Amino acid sequence: MTPEPIRTERLLLRAWTEDDAAAVLDTYSRDEVARWLGATPRPCVDLDDARARIARWRSLADGVYGLWAIETPGIAEVSPQPCGSVLLVPLERSDGEPTDAVEVGWHLHPRSWGHGIATEGARALLDRARDAGLREVHAVVYDGNARSVAVCDRLGMRHLGPTDEWYGVTLLDHLAEL
């Protein structure tokens, strides 16, 4: 499946395609991006790895859930295009038990930082979650990732503090009550 496109004032959120592999490699191969992602952060190593990531991301699309590429037609100075991702996915519990918890997240190329893109994209996904009847959405962030904590603050998320409940690592948990 592919997630349906979402338009905001300045952004187009759309499905990643194989044609985007070079942009995925350019963004996700950078330590300043990859170091904050996943239980075991791993940079993207080549175009084959980028294509495999795109295929996995496309498989996440299911109803309200998905991982979207971010294009910035309303912000001409931002490159590459797409310049990153926003996601709305079920949270994975550390103990493997089922949960109804949902995560919103964002990953952006460093050249796109400081333009409000993560906040605008995440806000669109929180609106999507609310429209789908979800009552709350988490954002989980590594301690030290000040930029992502600032996005959580701009979104009005409540800080729940450190937890090891998700992904088998200790993360700072934030909650948006919809």
N, CA, C and O atoms as a DFTB+ gen file, in Angstrom:
712 C
 N C O
     1  1       0.839      -1.187       0.000
     2  2       0.000       0.000       0.000
     3  2       0.878       1.242       0.000
     4  3       2.065       1.179       0.322
     5  1       0.296       2.347      -0.357
     6  2       0.999       3.620      -0.285
     7  2       0.125       4.594       0.490
     8  3      -1.099       4.579       0.356
     9  1       0.756       5.444       1.303
    10  2      -0.053       6.425       2.032
    11  2      -0.597       7.477       1.072
    12  3       0.062       7.845       0.099
    13  1      -1.801       7.953       1.356
    14  2      -2.377       8.997       0.513
    15  2      -1.628      10.299       0.739
    16  3      -1.196      10.578       1.858
    17  1      -1.467      11.107      -0.320
    18  2      -0.771      12.394      -0.172
    19  2      -1.529      13.332       0.766
    20  3      -2.755      13.290       0.863
    21  1      -0.770      14.170       1.445
    22  2      -1.320      15.181       2.345
    23  2      -0.676      16.509       1.980
    24  3       0.545      16.599       1.850
    25  1      -1.488      17.527       1.817
    26  2      -0.960      18.875       1.550
    27  2      -1.172      19.755       2.777
    28  3      -2.219      19.717       3.423
    29  1      -0.147      20.546       3.076
    30  2      -0.265      21.578       4.101
    31  2      -0.032      22.916       3.395
    32  3       0.043      22.972       2.168
    33  1       0.079      23.966       4.162
    34  2       0.298      25.281       3.553
    35  2       1.559      25.301       2.689
    36  3       1.562      25.877       1.601
    37  1       2.641      24.663       3.184
    38  2       3.918      24.724       2.457
    39  2       4.468      23.381       2.023
    40  3       5.468      23.334       1.307
    41  1       3.844      22.289       2.435
    42  2       4.434      20.969       2.218
    43  2       3.524      20.060       1.412
    44  3       2.304      20.222       1.391
    45  1       4.157      19.091       0.744
    46  2       3.471      17.954       0.158
    47  2       4.060      16.715       0.817
    48  3       5.256      16.451       0.698
    49  1       3.222      15.960       1.509
    50  2       3.621      14.694       2.113
    51  2       3.098      13.609       1.186
    52  3       1.899      13.541       0.918
    53  1       3.996      12.760       0.697
    54  2       3.621      11.756      -0.288
    55  2       4.405      10.479      -0.052
    56  3       5.352      10.453       0.734
    57  1       4.002       9.422      -0.738
    58  2       4.704       8.142      -0.626
    59  2       6.119       8.268      -1.190
    60  3       6.348       8.966      -2.178
    61  1       7.058       7.584      -0.549
    62  2       8.401       7.445      -1.105
    63  2       8.325       6.512      -2.307
    64  3       7.536       5.567      -2.307
    65  1       9.142       6.768      -3.336
    66  2       9.228       5.896      -4.509
    67  2      10.687       5.499      -4.732
    68  3      11.597       6.109      -4.172
    69  1      10.896       4.484      -5.543
    70  2      12.274       4.071      -5.855
    71  2      13.071       5.202      -6.485
    72  3      14.293       5.248      -6.344
    73  1      12.403       6.113      -7.176
    74  2      13.090       7.256      -7.779
    75  2      13.701       8.184      -6.726
    76  3      14.532       9.031      -7.055
    77  1      13.298       8.028      -5.472
    78  2      13.792       8.869      -4.377
    79  2      15.022       8.278      -3.682
    80  3      15.480       8.831      -2.682
    81  1      15.558       7.182      -4.183
    82  2      16.647       6.486      -3.486
    83  2      17.842       7.403      -3.228
    84  3      18.436       7.329      -2.152
    85  1      18.212       8.258      -4.169
    86  2      19.362       9.146      -3.958
    87  2      19.095      10.128      -2.815
    88  3      19.996      10.423      -2.030
    89  1      17.865      10.635      -2.716
    90  2      17.524      11.555      -1.616
    91  2      17.545      10.815      -0.281
    92  3      17.995      11.369       0.722
    93  1      17.060       9.563      -0.252
    94  2      17.113       8.766       0.976
    95  2      18.562       8.568       1.394
    96  3      18.901       8.764       2.561
    97  1      19.415       8.185       0.460
    98  2      20.834       7.990       0.774
    99  2      21.454       9.284       1.278
   100  3      22.191       9.271       2.265
   101  1      21.168      10.405       0.616
   102  2      21.748      11.691       1.020
   103  2      21.322      12.079       2.433
   104  3      22.133      12.617       3.186
   105  1      20.087      11.822       2.806
   106  2      19.593      12.191       4.134
   107  2      20.009      11.185       5.203
   108  3      20.579      11.563       6.226
   109  1      19.727       9.921       4.969
   110  2      19.874       8.894       6.004
   111  2      21.289       8.333       6.130
   112  3      21.540       7.517       7.017
   113  1      22.211       8.744       5.275
   114  2      23.615       8.340       5.429
   115  2      24.364       9.276       6.371
   116  3      25.485       8.969       6.777
   117  1      23.778      10.389       6.720
   118  2      24.422      11.409       7.552
   119  2      24.322      11.043       9.030
   120  3      23.243      10.727       9.532
   121  1      25.446      11.091       9.709
   122  2      25.464      10.751      11.137
   123  2      24.537      11.654      11.933
   124  3      23.874      11.186      12.858
   125  1      24.477      12.940      11.596
   126  2      23.642      13.863      12.363
   127  2      22.152      13.561      12.220
   128  3      21.349      14.100      12.982
   129  1      21.761      12.720      11.272
   130  2      20.386      12.242      11.133
   131  2      20.273      10.834      11.722
   132  3      19.458      10.589      12.611
   133  1      21.096       9.915      11.218
   134  2      20.981       8.485      11.552
   135  2      21.200       8.199      13.034
   136  3      20.615       7.255      13.566
   137  1      22.013       8.980      13.701
   138  2      22.340       8.681      15.102
   139  2      21.127       8.719      16.034
   140  3      21.171       8.163      17.131
   141  1      20.046       9.371      15.603
   142  2      18.858       9.505      16.448
   143  2      17.750       8.518      16.089
   144  3      16.659       8.592      16.654
   145  1      18.007       7.596      15.161
   146  2      16.932       6.767      14.617
   147  2      17.116       5.298      14.954
   148  3      18.183       4.724      14.739
   149  1      16.070       4.707      15.480
   150  2      16.041       3.266      15.697
   151  2      16.704       2.824      16.982
   152  3      17.459       3.572      17.604
   153  1      16.407       1.589      17.370
   154  2      16.988       1.013      18.587
   155  2      18.498       0.881      18.441
   156  3      19.238       1.068      19.406
   157  1      18.951       0.559      17.239
   158  2      20.381       0.500      16.924
   159  2      20.599       1.390      15.703
   160  3      20.480       0.925      14.569
   161  1      20.919       2.666      15.925
   162  2      21.059       3.578      14.787
   163  2      22.050       3.033      13.751
   164  3      23.141       2.569      14.085
   165  1      21.627       3.106      12.476
   166  2      22.435       2.593      11.386
   167  2      22.264       3.493      10.173
   168  3      21.165       3.587       9.627
   169  1      23.331       4.156       9.745
   170  2      23.214       5.007       8.565
   171  2      22.931       4.188       7.308
   172  3      23.295       3.015       7.222
   173  1      22.291       4.808       6.358
   174  2      22.063       4.215       5.041
   175  2      23.424       4.137       4.334
   176  3      24.164       5.120       4.320
   177  1      23.758       2.989       3.753
   178  2      25.111       2.790       3.226
   179  2      25.241       2.933       1.724
   180  3      26.315       3.286       1.237
   181  1      24.171       2.669       0.968
   182  2      24.259       2.759      -0.492
   183  2      22.853       2.801      -1.079
   184  3      21.863       2.750      -0.350
   185  1      22.778       2.893      -2.405
   186  2      21.469       2.993      -3.055
   187  2      20.625       1.741      -2.864
   188  3      19.399       1.836      -2.789
   189  1      21.252       0.570      -2.782
   190  2      20.481      -0.652      -2.526
   191  2      19.837      -0.595      -1.145
   192  3      18.676      -0.968      -0.977
   193  1      20.593      -0.128      -0.163
   194  2      20.049       0.041       1.185
   195  2      18.904       1.061       1.165
   196  3      17.880       0.859       1.817
   197  1      19.080       2.151       0.420
   198  2      18.034       3.167       0.313
   199  2      16.769       2.573      -0.299
   200  3      15.671       2.843       0.188
   201  1      16.896       1.777      -1.345
   202  2      15.730       1.154      -1.978
   203  2      15.042       0.182      -1.015
   204  3      13.814       0.110      -0.982
   205  1      15.823      -0.560      -0.236
   206  2      15.241      -1.488       0.743
   207  2      14.467      -0.724       1.814
   208  3      13.401      -1.167       2.241
   209  1      14.990       0.414       2.248
   210  2      14.285       1.241       3.226
   211  2      12.968       1.744       2.647
   212  3      11.940       1.716       3.324
   213  1      12.995       2.199       1.411
   214  2      11.778       2.693       0.766
   215  2      10.728       1.582       0.711
   216  3       9.556       1.822       1.002
   217  1      11.136       0.386       0.345
   218  2      10.190      -0.738       0.283
   219  2       9.595      -1.019       1.664
   220  3       8.395      -1.264       1.786
   221  1      10.438      -0.984       2.707
   222  2       9.935      -1.220       4.068
   223  2       8.981      -0.106       4.484
   224  3       7.931      -0.374       5.068
   225  1       9.340       1.139       4.188
   226  2       8.477       2.262       4.544
   227  2       7.128       2.166       3.853
   228  3       6.097       2.447       4.463
   229  1       7.125       1.774       2.595
   230  2       5.865       1.656       1.856
   231  2       4.974       0.583       2.486
   232  3       3.748       0.678       2.430
   233  1       5.592      -0.436       3.084
   234  2       4.808      -1.513       3.705
   235  2       4.127      -1.058       4.999
   236  3       3.239      -1.752       5.493
   237  1       4.517       0.076       5.552
   238  2       3.927       0.581       6.789
   239  2       2.564       1.228       6.566
   240  3       1.803       1.415       7.515
   241  1       2.255       1.569       5.323
   242  2       0.989       2.249       5.026
   243  2      -0.168       1.289       5.263
   244  3      -0.270       0.238       4.631
   245  1      -1.030       1.677       6.187
   246  2      -2.188       0.858       6.523
   247  2      -3.203       1.752       7.223
   248  3      -3.020       2.110       8.386
   249  1      -4.260       2.110       6.527
   250  2      -5.267       2.985       7.115
   251  2      -4.680       4.348       7.437
   252  3      -4.195       5.045       6.546
   253  1      -4.722       4.729       8.701
   254  2      -4.207       6.022       9.138
   255  2      -2.669       6.055       9.154
   256  3      -2.070       7.131       9.141
   257  1      -2.043       4.885       9.184
   258  2      -0.592       4.786       9.371
   259  2       0.175       4.928       8.064
   260  3      -0.341       4.671       6.976
   261  1       1.433       5.350       8.216
   262  2       2.322       5.423       7.069
   263  2       3.567       6.213       7.379
   264  3       3.741       6.750       8.473
   265  1       4.430       6.266       6.384
   266  2       5.649       7.061       6.434
   267  2       5.692       7.822       5.116
   268  3       5.710       7.215       4.045
   269  1       5.709       9.149       5.190
   270  2       5.584      10.021       4.044
   271  2       6.902      10.741       3.742
   272  3       7.616      11.155       4.655
   273  1       7.210      10.883       2.461
   274  2       8.292      11.757       2.003
   275  2       7.796      13.193       2.098
   276  3       6.620      13.469       1.859
   277  1       8.696      14.102       2.449
   278  2       8.336      15.517       2.563
   279  2       8.924      16.280       1.391
   280  3      10.139      16.293       1.193
   281  1       8.061      16.912       0.619
   282  2       8.498      17.863      -0.401
   283  2       8.102      19.254       0.067
   284  3       7.112      19.425       0.777
   285  1       8.886      20.245      -0.339
   286  2       8.672      21.603       0.154
   287  2       8.446      22.598      -0.984
   288  3       9.265      23.496      -1.178
   289  1       7.359      22.460      -1.739
   290  2       7.124      23.421      -2.820
   291  2       6.971      24.849      -2.311
   292  3       7.197      25.795      -3.066
   293  1       6.593      25.024      -1.052
   294  2       6.422      26.359      -0.486
   295  2       7.681      26.933       0.149
   296  3       7.647      28.024       0.718
   297  1       8.811      26.194       0.054
   298  2      10.071      26.669       0.641
   299  2      11.170      26.400      -0.387
   300  3      11.817      25.354      -0.350
   301  1      11.376      27.337      -1.294
   302  2      12.244      27.124      -2.456
   303  2      13.690      26.813      -2.098
   304  3      14.352      26.079      -2.833
   305  1      14.201      27.346      -0.995
   306  2      15.625      27.197      -0.686
   307  2      15.992      25.850      -0.069
   308  3      17.171      25.608       0.191
   309  1      15.037      24.979       0.171
   310  2      15.309      23.687       0.814
   311  2      15.619      22.630      -0.241
   312  3      14.889      22.472      -1.220
   313  1      16.713      21.914      -0.019
   314  2      17.061      20.769      -0.858
   315  2      17.725      19.735       0.039
   316  3      18.194      20.101       1.116
   317  1      17.789      18.481      -0.338
   318  2      17.257      17.896      -1.563
   319  2      15.748      17.752      -1.477
   320  3      15.140      18.023      -0.441
   321  1      15.160      17.325      -2.569
   322  2      13.731      17.022      -2.615
   323  2      13.576      15.550      -2.935
   324  3      14.142      15.086      -3.924
   325  1      12.842      14.805      -2.150
   326  2      12.280      15.162      -0.857
   327  2      13.378      15.378       0.183
   328  3      14.492      14.870       0.051
   329  1      13.033      16.150       1.225
   330  2      14.037      16.558       2.215
   331  2      13.946      15.779       3.517
   332  3      14.636      16.112       4.481
   333  1      13.112      14.750       3.564
   334  2      12.989      13.956       4.779
   335  2      11.673      13.228       4.833
   336  3      10.979      13.079       3.827
   337  1      11.333      12.766       6.049
   338  2      10.143      11.943       6.262
   339  2       9.369      12.409       7.488
   340  3       9.927      12.995       8.416
   341  1       8.079      12.137       7.465
   342  2       7.242      12.167       8.672
   343  2       6.522      10.830       8.734
   344  3       6.244      10.205       7.711
   345  1       6.225      10.407       9.959
   346  2       5.630       9.083      10.117
   347  2       4.563       9.084      11.189
   348  3       4.605       9.858      12.145
   349  1       3.618       8.206      11.003
   350  2       2.581       7.912      11.989
   351  2       2.446       6.396      11.964
   352  3       1.907       5.828      11.015
   353  1       2.943       5.741      13.023
   354  2       3.034       4.273      13.046
   355  2       2.713       3.747      14.440
   356  3       2.821       4.479      15.424
   357  1       2.316       2.470      14.526
   358  2       2.157       1.864      15.853
   359  2       3.510       1.808      16.559
   360  3       4.532       1.511      15.941
   361  1       3.502       2.096      17.857
   362  2       4.721       1.987      18.658
   363  2       5.018       0.523      18.950
   364  3       4.103      -0.272      19.162
   365  1       6.278       0.175      18.960
   366  2       6.711      -1.190      19.252
   367  2       7.166      -1.274      20.707
   368  3       8.145      -0.640      21.100
   369  1       6.448      -2.061      21.496
   370  2       6.803      -2.222      22.913
   371  2       8.107      -3.005      23.046
   372  3       8.389      -3.907      22.257
   373  1       8.880      -2.652      24.040
   374  2      10.146      -3.334      24.312
   375  2       9.948      -4.808      24.633
   376  3      10.781      -5.638      24.271
   377  1       8.844      -5.142      25.314
   378  2       8.605      -6.527      25.715
   379  2       7.862      -7.332      24.648
   380  3       7.559      -8.505      24.864
   381  1       7.566      -6.717      23.502
   382  2       6.905      -7.421      22.413
   383  2       5.406      -7.584      22.574
   384  3       4.740      -8.108      21.681
   385  1       4.865      -7.141      23.702
   386  2       3.416      -7.256      23.936
   387  2       2.663      -6.290      23.021
   388  3       3.195      -5.246      22.646
   389  1       1.431      -6.637      22.665
   390  2       0.635      -5.740      21.814
   391  2       0.303      -4.431      22.538
   392  3       0.217      -4.386      23.765
   393  1       0.123      -3.384      21.761
   394  2      -0.245      -2.084      22.294
   395  2      -1.052      -1.327      21.247
   396  3      -0.937      -1.584      20.048
   397  1      -1.860      -0.403      21.713
   398  2      -2.584       0.488      20.807
   399  2      -1.866       1.825      20.663
   400  3      -2.369       2.725      19.991
   401  1      -0.699       1.965      21.285
   402  2       0.032       3.233      21.253
   403  2       0.517       3.533      19.833
   404  3       0.867       2.634      19.069
   405  1       0.524       4.820      19.511
   406  2       0.885       5.293      18.178
   407  2       1.981       6.342      18.326
   408  3       2.004       7.106      19.291
   409  1       2.883       6.363      17.357
   410  2       4.007       7.302      17.352
   411  2       3.921       8.230      16.156
   412  3       3.580       7.802      15.053
   413  1       4.231       9.504      16.374
   414  2       4.479      10.449      15.301
   415  2       5.982      10.741      15.320
   416  3       6.585      10.831      16.390
   417  1       6.578      10.888      14.150
   418  2       8.009      11.163      14.092
   419  2       8.391      11.924      12.839
   420  3       7.572      12.127      11.943
   421  1       9.649      12.343      12.788
   422  2      10.150      13.154      11.681
   423  2      11.652      12.918      11.566
   424  3      12.345      12.740      12.568
   425  1      12.136      12.920      10.340
   426  2      13.562      12.791      10.036
   427  2      13.827      13.742       8.871
   428  3      13.208      13.612       7.815
   429  1      14.735      14.691       9.053
   430  2      14.970      15.675       7.998
   431  2      16.449      15.816       7.656
   432  3      17.325      15.643       8.502
   433  1      16.697      16.134       6.386
   434  2      18.055      16.449       5.931
   435  2      18.496      17.720       6.666
   436  3      17.694      18.636       6.847
   437  1      19.760      17.782       7.090
   438  2      20.216      18.971       7.843
   439  2      19.991      20.301       7.126
   440  3      19.777      21.318       7.786
   441  1      20.033      20.321       5.801
   442  2      19.796      21.587       5.092
   443  2      18.348      22.050       5.211
   444  3      18.039      23.194       4.876
   445  1      17.452      21.177       5.685
   446  2      16.051      21.567       5.837
   447  2      15.704      21.944       7.276
   448  3      14.573      22.338       7.563
   449  1      16.678      21.822       8.177
   450  2      16.436      22.181       9.575
   451  2      16.211      23.685       9.694
   452  3      16.776      24.463       8.926
   453  1      15.392      24.088      10.649
   454  2      15.204      25.502      10.953
   455  2      14.151      26.204      10.123
   456  3      14.053      27.430      10.174
   457  1      13.357      25.464       9.358
   458  2      12.305      26.054       8.521
   459  2      10.897      25.705       9.006
   460  3       9.917      26.074       8.359
   461  1      10.783      25.003      10.130
   462  2       9.469      24.621      10.645
   463  2       8.850      23.434       9.928
   464  3       7.662      23.162      10.100
   465  1       9.637      22.720       9.124
   466  2       9.123      21.620       8.318
   467  2       8.684      20.452       9.195
   468  3       7.604      19.899       8.985
   469  1       9.502      20.068      10.173
   470  2       9.134      18.948      11.050
   471  2       7.844      19.250      11.802
   472  3       6.965      18.394      11.901
   473  1       7.729      20.449      12.324
   474  2       6.527      20.827      13.065
   475  2       5.299      20.820      12.171
   476  3       4.257      20.290      12.554
   477  1       5.409      21.400      10.987
   478  2       4.264      21.463      10.074
   479  2       3.846      20.066       9.610
   480  3       2.656      19.757       9.556
   481  1       4.828      19.227       9.277
   482  2       4.514      17.868       8.837
   483  2       3.919      17.033       9.952
   484  3       2.943      16.317       9.730
   485  1       4.490      17.108      11.154
   486  2       3.968      16.342      12.288
   487  2       2.573      16.825      12.675
   488  3       1.714      16.017      13.027
   489  1       2.343      18.131      12.613
   490  2       1.007      18.663      12.934
   491  2      -0.032      18.101      11.959
   492  3      -1.150      17.782      12.366
   493  1       0.322      17.978      10.689
   494  2      -0.605      17.403       9.709
   495  2      -0.932      15.955      10.066
   496  3      -2.072      15.520       9.905
   497  1       0.057      15.207      10.549
   498  2      -0.193      13.818      10.916
   499  2      -0.988      13.719      12.220
   500  3      -1.796      12.804      12.377
   501  1      -0.774      14.635      13.143
   502  2      -1.601      14.649      14.355
   503  2      -3.054      14.962      14.000
   504  3      -3.971      14.385      14.585
   505  1      -3.269      15.867      13.051
   506  2      -4.631      16.144      12.577
   507  2      -5.230      14.889      11.946
   508  3      -6.403      14.584      12.162
   509  1      -4.436      14.171      11.175
   510  2      -4.896      12.921      10.550
   511  2      -5.294      11.910      11.621
   512  3      -6.330      11.254      11.515
   513  1      -4.456      11.792      12.658
   514  2      -4.745      10.869      13.755
   515  2      -6.044      11.258      14.463
   516  3      -6.874      10.396      14.752
   517  1      -6.223      12.543      14.741
   518  2      -7.444      13.030      15.394
   519  2      -8.662      12.722      14.529
   520  3      -9.681      12.248      15.033
   521  1      -8.560      12.990      13.226
   522  2      -9.673      12.744      12.312
   523  2     -10.022      11.255      12.239
   524  3     -11.165      10.896      11.958
   525  1      -9.036      10.394      12.494
   526  2      -9.261       8.945      12.476
   527  2      -9.778       8.424      13.816
   528  3     -10.039       7.230      13.962
   529  1      -9.926       9.321      14.794
   530  2     -10.479       8.922      16.085
   531  2      -9.456       8.537      17.136
   532  3      -9.826       8.080      18.217
   533  1      -8.161       8.716      16.836
   534  2      -7.151       8.427      17.854
   535  2      -7.210       9.496      18.941
   536  3      -7.450      10.669      18.658
   537  1      -6.992       9.083      20.172
   538  2      -7.083      10.007      21.312
   539  2      -5.731      10.551      21.749
   540  3      -5.650      11.634      22.328
   541  1      -4.664       9.793      21.471
   542  2      -3.335      10.256      21.866
   543  2      -2.284       9.657      20.953
   544  3      -2.451       8.569      20.403
   545  1      -1.178      10.410      20.806
   546  2      -0.054      10.001      19.970
   547  2       1.229      10.372      20.707
   548  3       1.349      11.468      21.255
   549  1       2.173       9.458      20.712
   550  2       3.478       9.666      21.349
   551  2       4.505      10.148      20.333
   552  3       4.364       9.923      19.131
   553  1       5.530      10.807      20.831
   554  2       6.782      11.026      20.103
   555  2       7.877      10.562      21.055
   556  3       7.924      10.997      22.206
   557  1       8.750       9.690      20.587
   558  2       9.834       9.187      21.428
   559  2      11.156       9.655      20.838
   560  3      11.416       9.502      19.644
   561  1      11.987      10.232      21.705
   562  2      13.172      10.958      21.267
   563  2      14.355      10.548      22.126
   564  3      14.221      10.408      23.342
   565  1      15.504      10.355      21.512
   566  2      16.717      10.101      22.288
   567  2      17.075      11.329      23.121
   568  3      16.954      12.463      22.655
   569  1      17.516      11.093      24.354
   570  2      18.018      12.167      25.201
   571  2      19.180      12.832      24.469
   572  3      20.054      12.143      23.942
   573  1      19.198      14.137      24.431
   574  2      20.237      14.876      23.729
   575  2      19.804      15.384      22.365
   576  3      20.494      16.215      21.774
   577  1      18.681      14.906      21.853
   578  2      18.178      15.362      20.560
   579  2      17.317      16.613      20.785
   580  3      16.088      16.564      20.734
   581  1      18.001      17.722      21.034
   582  2      17.324      18.970      21.393
   583  2      16.382      19.457      20.301
   584  3      15.327      20.017      20.601
   585  1      16.747      19.253      19.039
   586  2      15.887      19.712      17.940
   587  2      14.534      19.004      17.969
   588  3      13.497      19.643      17.793
   589  1      14.541      17.687      18.191
   590  2      13.274      16.956      18.223
   591  2      12.465      17.271      19.473
   592  3      11.236      17.319      19.419
   593  1      13.134      17.483      20.586
   594  2      12.418      17.896      21.794
   595  2      11.741      19.244      21.546
   596  3      10.615      19.464      21.992
   597  1      12.424      20.146      20.838
   598  2      11.840      21.454      20.530
   599  2      10.614      21.303      19.632
   600  3       9.645      22.046      19.788
   601  1      10.641      20.353      18.694
   602  2       9.453      20.107      17.863
   603  2       8.307      19.636      18.743
   604  3       7.178      20.103      18.597
   605  1       8.590      18.713      19.657
   606  2       7.551      18.244      20.591
   607  2       6.951      19.422      21.366
   608  3       5.737      19.492      21.558
   609  1       7.800      20.333      21.805
   610  2       7.316      21.511      22.524
   611  2       6.420      22.369      21.631
   612  3       5.355      22.810      22.063
   613  1       6.849      22.607      20.385
   614  2       6.041      23.433      19.474
   615  2       4.696      22.778      19.156
   616  3       3.714      23.465      18.873
   617  1       4.660      21.452      19.207
   618  2       3.412      20.727      18.969
   619  2       2.523      20.693      20.215
   620  3       1.394      20.205      20.162
   621  1       3.028      21.207      21.325
   622  2       2.252      21.210      22.565
   623  2       2.185      19.851      23.245
   624  3       1.260      19.588      24.013
   625  1       3.143      18.997      22.974
   626  2       3.154      17.658      23.572
   627  2       3.600      17.740      25.027
   628  3       4.430      18.572      25.393
   629  1       3.039      16.874      25.838
   630  2       3.392      16.802      27.256
   631  2       4.585      15.868      27.427
   632  3       4.596      14.755      26.900
   633  1       5.588      16.332      28.168
   634  2       6.770      15.514      28.459
   635  2       6.405      14.470      29.510
   636  3       5.981      14.816      30.613
   637  1       6.570      13.198      29.170
   638  2       6.322      12.122      30.129
   639  2       7.608      11.660      30.793
   640  3       7.563      10.958      31.803
   641  1       8.748      12.039      30.243
   642  2      10.041      11.679      30.819
   643  2      10.641      10.445      30.177
   644  3      10.103       9.907      29.209
   645  1      11.773       9.998      30.732
   646  2      12.464       8.837      30.164
   647  2      11.665       7.552      30.378
   648  3      11.007       7.368      31.403
   649  1      11.743       6.670      29.381
   650  2      11.097       5.372      29.478
   651  2      11.894       4.356      28.663
   652  3      12.554       4.699      27.682
   653  1      11.818       3.114      29.089
   654  2      12.390       2.022      28.296
   655  2      11.277       1.133      27.751
   656  3      11.516      -0.014      27.372
   657  1      10.059       1.671      27.715
   658  2       8.888       0.910      27.278
   659  2       8.881       0.649      25.770
   660  3       8.259      -0.315      25.323
   661  1       9.560       1.486      24.976
   662  2       9.471       1.407      23.522
   663  2      10.804       1.034      22.890
   664  3      11.853       1.551      23.276
   665  1      10.753       0.146      21.931
   666  2      11.880      -0.200      21.065
   667  2      13.090      -0.799      21.787
   668  3      14.143      -0.960      21.169
   669  1      12.974      -1.127      23.053
   670  2      14.079      -1.768      23.757
   671  2      15.228      -0.835      24.117
   672  3      16.329      -1.304      24.409
   673  1      14.997       0.472      24.101
   674  2      16.012       1.457      24.479
   675  2      15.359       2.526      25.350
   676  3      14.134       2.647      25.378
   677  1      16.168       3.291      26.052
   678  2      15.636       4.386      26.861
   679  2      15.466       5.617      25.974
   680  3      16.410       6.067      25.325
   681  1      14.255       6.148      25.960
   682  2      13.903       7.316      25.157
   683  2      13.098       8.288      26.011
   684  3      12.522       7.902      27.029
   685  1      13.060       9.554      25.591
   686  2      12.212      10.544      26.223
   687  2      10.845      10.476      25.548
   688  3      10.734      10.644      24.333
   689  1       9.813      10.228      26.343
   690  2       8.466      10.043      25.817
   691  2       7.696      11.367      25.927
   692  3       7.752      12.051      26.949
   693  1       6.984      11.706      24.858
   694  2       6.135      12.901      24.804
   695  2       4.767      12.454      24.334
   696  3       4.652      11.486      23.582
   697  1       3.727      13.150      24.771
   698  2       2.368      12.737      24.446
   699  2       1.543      13.925      23.944
   700  3       1.496      14.986      24.566
   701  1       0.894      13.706      22.797
   702  2      -0.106      14.651      22.302
   703  2      -1.469      14.058      22.604
   704  3      -1.797      12.962      22.149
   705  1      -2.259      14.789      23.375
   706  2      -3.620      14.364      23.678
   707  2      -4.551      15.034      22.676
   708  3      -4.674      16.258      22.631
   709  1      -5.197      14.201      21.879
   710  2      -6.003      14.716      20.769
   711  2      -7.449      14.847      21.178
   712  3      -8.282      15.266      20.374
